[in-house]
Amino acid sequence: MTDKIDISAVVPVGGRRDDTGALAREYIESLDHTGHSFEIIFVLDDRHEELYEHLVELAQQDQRLRIVRLARSFGESASLTAGFEKASGEIVLTLPAYYQIKAEEIQKLISELDSADVAIGARWPRASSSKFEIYRRKFFHWLVESVIGNSFSDLGCGARALKRTVVEEVPVYGDQHRFLPLLAIRRGFRVQEVQVEQSDKDRYEGGYGLRIYVRHMLDILTIFFLVRFTKRPLRFFGTIGSMTFAVGFVFLAYVLFERIFFDVALADRPALLLSSLLVVLGLQIFALGLLGELIIFTHARDIKEYTIEKVVN
């Protein structure tokens, strides 16, 4: 292995995986054709004893293959973060531990970094699947575009190429790995979607439970808040609090108006209780936004909300 590494490929290995040995050889062969020095880092999300032993044998045959094994399952975002910490290349690839794209298409992602900071794969033409899966994907990407404002066609593709500055500047946690391009855009990086050929072996017969869909919806809301209001919490909580307060105030004013001018009793009126609760709730939400602003102001010197692209002289 050379001292200087041009490309680091991080492969998070979780519950879903294919023949890892065969896939590793395909990745190595494809990266060999790039002419750059490289390393492949397999991050085992859990102990995976049998797979670990197999990868150790492969690593003994090729020193460019490295293994990171986590103590237990922490999720794909944690696996990627652990791999990023060990990566030393100026270009960092994220590759799935199962067949998604043809290995030779990796070169397209790397080449795209000449004009972008992040290149994400979009499988096209997409293999036929059930109508439910087709509509599910369309609805997911439509929802992302509607809520967050950025249009993508295949955020589920795990094949990406990133410049090292992106890895250093954009943290991922929880289940945010699939939204890494959106987080990169938030920091001012240029993100480009690249059409790549789908692997003939990209077949996932398993389904997704209701809990997975709920989690994805919550993830979208989380990313929406992070992208739009991380540094401006008062705009988010202030808007919701003001609307809640306004609705409650109007109802309360109407109830008091009836009491003063039409002598309508206030006792046993649910509208009085509801309007009072809305007024108090609106004030509390607004105060939460002010508290967030106070925290951010206190730590403003430690918070970096920009990315420098170039400095001349």
Rosetta blueprint (number, residue, H / E / L):
1 M L
2 T L
3 D L
4 K L
5 I L
6 D L
7 I E
8 S E
9 A E
10 V E
11 V E
12 P E
13 V E
14 G L
15 G L
16 R L
17 R L
18 D L
19 D L
20 T H
21 G H
22 A H
23 L H
24 A H
25 R H
26 E H
27 Y H
28 I H
29 E H
30 S H
31 L H
32 D H
33 H L
34 T L
35 G L
36 H L
37 S L
38 F E
39 E E
40 I E
41 I E
42 F E
43 V E
44 L E
45 D L
46 D L
47 R L
48 H L
49 E H
50 E H
51 L H
52 Y H
53 E H
54 H H
55 L H
56 V H
57 E H
58 L H
59 A H
60 Q H
61 Q H
62 D L
63 Q L
64 R L
65 L E
66 R E
67 I E
68 V E
69 R E
70 L L
71 A L
72 R L
73 S L
74 F L
75 G L
76 E H
77 S H
78 A H
79 S H
80 L H
81 T H
82 A H
83 G H
84 F H
85 E H
86 K H
87 A L
88 S L
89 G L
90 E L
91 I E
92 V E
93 L E
94 T E
95 L L
96 P L
97 A L
98 Y L
99 Y L
100 Q L
101 I E
102 K L
103 A H
104 E H
105 E H
106 I H
107 Q H
108 K H
109 L H
110 I H
111 S H
112 E H
113 L L
114 D L
115 S L
116 A L
117 D L
118 V E
119 A E
120 I E
121 G E
122 A E
123 R E
124 W L
125 P L
126 R L
127 A L
128 S L
129 S L
130 S L
131 K H
132 F H
133 E H
134 I H
135 Y H
136 R H
137 R H
138 K H
139 F H
140 F H
141 H H
142 W H
143 L H
144 V H
145 E H
146 S H
147 V H
148 I H
149 G L
150 N L
151 S L
152 F L
153 S L
154 D L
155 L L
156 G L
157 C L
158 G L
159 A L
160 R E
161 A E
162 L E
163 K E
164 R H
165 T H
166 V H
167 V H
168 E H
169 E H
170 V L
171 P L
172 V L
173 Y L
174 G L
175 D L
176 Q H
177 H H
178 R H
179 F H
180 L H
181 P H
182 L H
183 L H
184 A H
185 I H
186 R H
187 R L
188 G L
189 F L
190 R L
191 V E
192 Q E
193 E E
194 V E
195 Q E
196 V E
197 E L
198 Q E
199 S L
200 D L
201 K L
202 D L
203 R L
204 Y L
205 E L
206 G L
207 G L
208 Y L
209 G L
210 L H
211 R H
212 I H
213 Y H
214 V H
215 R H
216 H H
217 M H
218 L H
219 D H
220 I H
221 L H
222 T H
223 I H
224 F H
225 F H
226 L H
227 V H
228 R H
229 F H
230 T L
231 K L
232 R L
233 P H
234 L H
235 R H
236 F H
237 F H
238 G H
239 T H
240 I H
241 G H
242 S H
243 M H
244 T H
245 F H
246 A H
247 V H
248 G H
249 F H
250 V H
251 F H
252 L H
253 A H
254 Y H
255 V H
256 L H
257 F H
258 E H
259 R H
260 I H
261 F H
262 F L
263 D L
264 V L
265 A L
266 L L
267 A L
268 D L
269 R L
270 P H
271 A H
272 L H
273 L H
274 L H
275 S H
276 S H
277 L H
278 L H
279 V H
280 V H
281 L H
282 G H
283 L H
284 Q H
285 I H
286 F H
287 A H
288 L H
289 G H
290 L H
291 L H
292 G H
293 E H
294 L H
295 I H
296 I H
297 F H
298 T H
299 H L
300 A H
301 R H
302 D H
303 I L
304 K L
305 E L
306 Y L
307 T L
308 I L
309 E L
310 K L
311 V L
312 V L
313 N L
